[in-house]
Amino acid sequence: MQKTFKIMQLYENAVLNICADTLKRNKQALVFVSTKSSAEAEAERISRKIRVKDSDKRSLEEVSSKVLRVLDKPTKQCQRLALCVKKGIAFHHAGLHSAQKELVENNFKRGLIKVICATPTLAYGINLPAFRVIVRDLKRFSGPRGMNWIPVLEFLQFCGRAGRPDFKDKHGEAICVAQTQSDKKRIIEYYISGEPEEILSKLAVEPVLRTYVLSLIATEYANTENELMSFFKKTFYAYQFKDMKKLERIIKRILNDLEEWEFITRSTDYLEATLLGRRVSQLYLDPYTAHYLVTCLRRAKNRIISPFSFLQMISNTLELRPLLTVRAKEYDYIEEKIAEHQASLLCLEPSMFEPEYEEYLKSIKTAMFFLDWINEVDEELLLEQYGIRPGETRAKLELADWLLYSSQELCKLIRLHGLIREINKLRVRLKYGAKEELLPLLRLRNVGRVRARKLYNNKIKDLDDIRKADITRLTQLLGRQTALSVKKQLGQEYAEEKIRVKKSKRKGQTALTRYDEKSS
């Protein structure tokens, strides 16, 4: 039986009207849209119209302030989110810093934030007390095919966020927004009455299969071809497609590759992982990527290496995709960069007529982004230059660190110990987004790139300079607690009460004065 109910039309925008009705019922809502920019724009549109309860204002101000303080220097995105949060509205997507996502999710659970406008990432693995789910966008841009309807499974995943038993909801409401009668008919036929798509096994995707084959051999779960085939006959792939002959051909080709790459050895029918192969498996690397890294690292012996060498090397891996897109107007600039770094690049440049050339150009641009990050380029400028948000930056940095750590481990096994120190320095620089000159200062706890840069610019350039520095001067630069902490890390302890702050009588300025400080 089909039921209908009316929502008061306070605004011209349907989503706004549904959100206003939801808040009137003292409930919360999730709004699903297709893109990050749409999530931000929709949240701002709602926040301009929604009024905050007086009892919530102070708490929302505190949350808003925390959102702004997540990054050393807030970006425009941080400021937009903070302004929305003040009104009890938020946006959520992969471009947010993980700490900002956590603030949004936790305060939605508390009931402070009433509406979250999100991309599909929020629909997976997160349990939130949403009475209503509003699916604004049922179409998404998908490359050459233009705008296409999303899968039924994804729609059902959205709807499943509404009315959570964990939060004592007896029921929930999922609402789709249809702009026309034909859209309404399509939604009812395809999404409400339609069947979800079949779940397909991804085992025959070669990067996945390569990883599993090496893992089975490295853990000695399967040490013959017959044991391997017997294992894969019991998989979902075999059950679903019943095409073991095709899978056997792929596995045999993978075994040949693993042997050629020196990850396994074969004697008659016995398969055994080499020391290098075992480490590759332990690192959860696709063996193809591991072979590529080994090839590049060996080539580094005959090259003049630089940080860009390693950054482009990891940017050219499957694991770091999707890479940054190269726009038509950037082609000449990217190719200039290739010419500039040609002598130090570790991977072979494909011909511009090969399909891989586009991905190669993207790897150069992605490496340029990493290079700007370690040269302390501001995150707002990175967003403008590369279109990459703080949350996406952190995700890329985590992947880059894993690939560089894996490269270090591979260097140990192929006896390229001279590269390990250089890669380790690059890992620290990527972690902090800092130039090499700040590395000595970054060894201290509670000192990131902002504080390290402030010290360096004030001629405190290493640990010895900090030992010699006056505690009062350090307090002016770093704040009292951090100054005491860095001195203590170097074996110089000061009693906190010995450092006092007194107000200058002129224009409210603050002057720091030291009293009876003694190193213990």
N, C-alpha and C positions, 0 to 999 in steps of 0.2 A: 504494500500500500504506500503510495507516494503522499508525503506531507509537505505543506508549504508554510512558511512564516515570513512575515514582512519585517524589514529593518528600516528604521526611520532614515529618510534621505536628508541628512543635515548638510552634506557636501556633494559636489559633483563627482568626486572620486569614490568608486565602489569600495575599495580597500579601506579608505578612511571611514566610511559609514559602518562597515563591519567591525572595525577596530573600536570605534566609538560605542557601538552597541555592546561589544564584549566587555569594555571597561565599565559600562553602565551596570552590567550584571556582576561586577566585581570579579571578573575572570581575566585570564591572560591568553595571549595569542601568539602564534608563530606565522610569519608571512614568508612564503617561499617564492623567490624570484630567480632569474636565470644567470645574472652576472653580478660581480662585486660592485660595480658602479651603480647598478639598479638597487642593490640592497642599501647602499649608502643614501641614494636619492630618496628612496621610499621611506626610510627611517627619518630623514630630515623633514619630509613632507608631513608625516604623521606627528612628529614632535612639535611642529609649528602650530598644530591645531589642538593637541591634547593638553588639558590642564592637570597639573600635579596636585595631589592632596597636600594640604599644609603640613600634615603629620609626617609626610615622606620627604619634604624638601631638604632638611638638614642631612639626612642619610644619603640622599641622592647626590648632594653637593660633595660629600666625602668620597663617594664612589667615583664621581666625575674627576675629582682631584687625583685619585689613585690612577685612573686611566691616563691622565696627562703625565704622571711621573714614571711610567713604565720605561720610556726611553730617556736617555740623557738630554736629548733635545727633541721635544715633541714635533711630529710632522703635522701637516694639514689634516691628514687622516685621523691622527690622534685628537686633534682639536675638534674635528667634526663629530667623532664618537663621544667625546666629553660633553659637548653641547647637547647631543641627543640624550645622553644618560641623565643629564640634569632634569629632563622632562619625563624620565621613566621609560624612554624608548632606546633601543640599541640596534646596531647592525652587527652581523657575524659572518665572516668569510675567511678563506685561507690567507688573506692578506693581513689579518690582524696578528699582532704579537701574541704568543701563547698566554702570557700573563693577562692581556686584555680579554682574550676569549674566556679565561677562567673567571675574571671579574664579572663579565656579562652573564655567564652561565650560573654562577653562584648567586648573584643578586636577582636573577629571574626565579631561581628556586626559593629565595627568601620572599619573593612577591614584591620586591621594590621595583624591578624593571617589569613593565606590563606587556610590552610588545617587542619581539625581536624580528627584524627583517633579515633573512638569511639566504645564502646560496645552498645547494643540495648537501654540502658537507655537514650541515647540522642534523641531517636526517639519519645519519648512521652512527650508532653506538652511543648516543647521548640521550639520557632520560630526563625530560623536563616537564614541569606541571602545566602543560598547555591545554586549556579547555577547547580552544579552536585552532585549527590549522587553516590558513588561507593560502590556496595555491594560485598565485596571481599569474604565473607564467607556465603554461603547459607546452610551450614551444621553445626550442633552443637552437642557436646557430651551430651548425655542424659542417664547417668547411665548405667544400664545393657544392654541397646539396642545399645550402642556405638554411632557412628556418625549418625545423622539423619537430613533429610531436615527440615528446619524451616517452620512454618505454612505460608500459603499464606497471611493471614491477617498481619502477622509481616512484610513480604516482602513489602506489599502495604504501611505499615506504614513507612518503610524506604524510599520508593520511593516518598512518600508524602512530604518529606523534601526538595525535589528539586524544584526550581523555585517558590519562594514565592511572591504572589501578593502584600503583605505588603511592600516588598522591590522593587517594581516596575519591577519585572521580567515578561516578556511576556511569557516565557516558561522556563522549566527546563529539565535537562537530568538525567535519572537514568540508570546507567550502571552496569550490572552484569559481573563478571569475570568467564568465563568458561575455564577449563583447557583442556577439551577434547571435541570431537564432540558429544559424548553421553551426556555429561553435558550440552552442548548447547541445544540439543534436549529436554532434561528434563526441562531446564529453560523455554523454549518457551512453551512447553505443559502444565507444571504444574503452572508456575508463570505468564507468559504473557497471555496465553489463558485460564488458569484455573479459577475456581470459589473459592472465599474465604470461609472459614469454617463458620458454623453456630455459632452464639453467644449463649452460654449456660448460663442459670440462675445458680447462685451459692447459691441460697437461701437454698437449701436442705443440704448444708454443715453445719454440726451441730454447730460449733462455731459461725457462722454467725446467724443461726436461733435462738440459745439460747439467743444471745445478743438482737435480735429484740423482741423476746417474752417477756423478762424481761422489755425491754424498753417500750413496749406497755402497760404493766401492771403498771409500775412505773409512767408513765405519765398520767395514767387513761384514755388512749385512748380506751383500751379494758379491761373490768373487768369481763367478763364471757367467757367461752369456746366458746360459739356460736359467740360472737363478734370477738374473735381471728380468728376462722375459716372463718368468713365472710370477715375479712380483707385479709387473705392470699388467698382467692378465687379470689381476684382482682389483684394478683401479676403476674409478668411475668412468674414465675415458673408454676403457675396454667395454664396460657394461653399456655405455650410451651409444658408441659408434660401431662396436663389434668389427673394428678394422685393425686387427692386430698385425696384419702383414705390413700395412703402411707404417705402423708404429715401430715394428722390428727394423724396417729399413732405416728409419730415422735414428734409432738407437745405435745401429751398427756404424752409421756415419759419424755419430757423436763419439763413439769409442775410438774410431780412427783419429778424430781430431784431438781427443784427450791424450792419446799416445804420442801424436806428433808434437803436441805442446809440452810434453814431458810431465804430465800430471798423473799418468798411469803407466804401468809396464804390463806387457802381456807375454806369458810363456805358455805355449800351446793354448789351452783354454782358460788359464788362470789369470785373473785380473787383480792387480795390486796397485794401490795409490803410492806415488812417490812422496817424499817429505814435502816437496813443493805442492803437490796435489792435495795433501792432507791440510796444509795451511790455507790453501785457497778455499777448501770446503768449510773450514772453521771460520773463515772471514765472511761466509755467506756471499761470496762473489760469484757472479756468472763466470764460468771458466773462460768464455770468450773475452770478457773484460779483463780477467787476470792475465791472459796471454797478451792482450794488447798493452797492458801496463808493463809487463816484463819486457816486451819488445821496445817500448819507448824508453824505459829506464836503461836498458843496455845501450841504446843509441845515445843517451846522455853522456857516455864516456868520451864521445868524439865531438861534443857540442859545447858551445859557450852557454851555460845555463843561466837562467834568471828566474825570478818568481813566476813570470808569465809562462815559462816553459812548462812548469808543473800545473799551473792553472788551466792552460789550454789542454794539456794532456787529460786531466780529469773531466773537463767540460765536454770532451769528445766521446764520453762513455754513454752507454744506454741508460745507466743508472741515474744520470743527472737530467735526463729528459723529463718534461719538455724544456728545451733550451729557449733562450730569449729570441724572439722573432726579429729578423732583419728586414727593415722596411726598404722599399725600392730606392728611396732617396739616400739610404745609408750604404749602398753597395760600394761606391767608390771609396768612401771613408774606411770601410772594413778591409777592403783590398789594400789600401795604403798601410793599414796596421799589419796585415800579413807580410807585406814587403819589409816593413820596419823590423819585425821580429823573426824574419825568415831564418836567420842563422841559429836561433835558439829554440825553434819549434821541434818537438820530439816525435810528432806523428807525421806520416807522409801526407802531403797535400794531394787530394784527388784532382783529376782533371775537371775543369769547369763544365765539361759536357757529361760528366758522370752524375748519377742520381745522388750520390753521397755529398756532392759539392755544397748543396744547400745546407745540409746539417753541419758541414765543416765551417761554413760562414757563421752559422749560429753559435758554434763552439767558440769561435774567435770573439764574438760579441759577448758571450757569457763570461769568457775569461777576462774581457775588458771590464765587465761589471765587478768581478772579484778583485781585479787590480785596483780599481777606484776605491773599493771598500777598504783594502789594506793600506791605501794611501790617505785614509781618513776623510774621504769625501762625505759630506753631510747626507743623511738619509733622505732628506727632502729633495736634494739634488739628484740622488740616485733614482728616486721615484719619478722625477721629471725626465731624466735622461733615458732611463731604461724601462719605466713603467712597472717597476717591481716594488711591491709594498713591504713594510717591515716584517710581517709574518712570513711572506714568501722568501724574503732575504734569509731569515733564520732557518727555514726549511732547506734552502740551497746550501747554507753554510754547514749544516749538520751532515748533509750528504757529502759535501766536499771534504769535511774532516774525516769521515769514514773512508773515503777513497784514498786520501793522503796517508792515513794510518795504515791502510792495506798496502799502499806502495812502500812505506817504511818496512813493513814486515816482509814483503817480497824482496826488498833490497838486501835484507839479512841473509836470505836463502840463496840469492844469486850472487852474493859476495860483492855488492856495490856499497860498502859501508860509508864511502865518502859522500854519498848522496843523503844519508839518513839525517845528518845535522841540518842540512839545508831544508829538507822537507819538514823537519820538526820546527824550525824557525817559522816557516810559512804557516804551519798549523796554529802556532801561537798568534801570529799576526791576523790570521783569519778569525780566530776566536774573539779577539779584541777589536779588530778593524783598525790596526795601528801600524805606523811606519816602523822600520827596523830599529831606529834610534831609541824607541821607547821600550824595547824588550827588557833591558835591565830593571826598569821601574815596574814593569808588569809582573815581575816575579813576586811582588808584594801582595798580600791579601788586601782586599778592599780598595785596590787601586786599579781602575779601568783606564780606558784610553783618554777620557776627559781629564781625570786627575793627573794621569801621567804626563799629558801634554802641558797642563798648567805648571807642573813642577819643572819640566824640561825648559819651558819658555822663561822660567825664572832661574835658570842656570843651575838647577838641581838635576843632574843628568844620569846619575847612577847611585848605587847603594852607599858608596863611600861619601858622596855629596850629602846624602840624607843623614848619615852618621854625624857629619860635621855641622849640619844645619841646626840653627837655633830652634828650639821647640815652639817659641812664640811665632816665628816666621812660618813654620810648618802649619801651625794652627790657623794662621791667616789664610793660607793657601788651601788647606784640606778640611778644615773644621777640627774641633777639639778631639772628638773620639777617634777619627781616622789618624790624626797626627800622633796621638798616644799609641795607637795600634801599630803604626809603621815603625815607630821608635822601639817599641817592645819587641817586634819581630827581629830587630837588629841588636837585641840585648841591652837596650837603653830604656829603662823604666822610669816614669815620672809619676808622682802622686797627682791625681786629677785635681785635687783641691788647690794645688800650688799654681795652677794656671787660671787666672781670673780675667774677667772681662769687665772693663769699666767704660761708662759712657763719656764721650767727649761733650763738653758743653756747647761746642760749636755745631749747629745745624744737625744735632742728633747723630753725629758720626760715631762709630764704634772704634775704640782703640784697645788693643790687647796688651796687657802688661804682665810680666813674669815676676813671681815672688818666690824667692828661696828654692828654686828648682835644683834638684840634685839627681844626678844619675845614680841608680842603685847598682 
